[in-house]
């Protein structure tokens, strides 16, 4: 059973989401909160696995609350960000704060339950509605492009060829099982590579890892890799 806390300043949204999730046999709503400060207290009290966190709230907003939760150590709950307006800056701020995924309130009802299950097992989730805004920012960087940046800034030399293959697969939204099957390695090896990559790129979760890969130009396959033909132009 995945224990869930819902955080939103609109009570009707909280009630609606709780009703939707109550139909799922493997999900249990164990608490609700109306702002970031209440969320921190609720999490401390009930110890959920996943926090569905609205980002735009009066008082302490969701991004600040996410930072506090993630700073709590390795046992902190996974945060799934939720918002009405998916702007590129908001999406990046949420991921950099430590959110493991990002859903839009306009997503189909079943999408939230699927996203909760995914982030609970360590996968990254980004709603298609949010993905467009996020990619728009990542392909339009404000600083030097990966091609212009030096090796130290981009960090290519810090990653092995196999680690970059894993990054490419993660950037396509693949699960550990899919990455393992595509690269003909075990899921345990995939998890090891992801752990090394998170350390090297300073990422707290898979979502932030993918963002950092895009920013550093590490999301292109290495020459001769299994995925090279699928992403590189002919």
Buried (B, 14 or more C-beta within 10 A) or exposed (E): EBBBBBBBBEEEBBEBBBEBBEEBEEBBBBBBBBBBBBBBEBBEEBEBBBBBBBBBBEEBBBBBBBBBBBEEEEEBBBBBBBBEEBBBEBBBBBBBBBBBBBBBBEBEEEBBBBBBBBBBEBBBBBBEBBBEBBBEBBEEBEEEEBEEBEEEEBBBEBBBEBBBBBBBBBBBBBBBEBBBBBBEBEBEBBBBBBEBBBEBBEBBBBBBBBBBBBBBBBBBBBEEBBBBEEEEEE
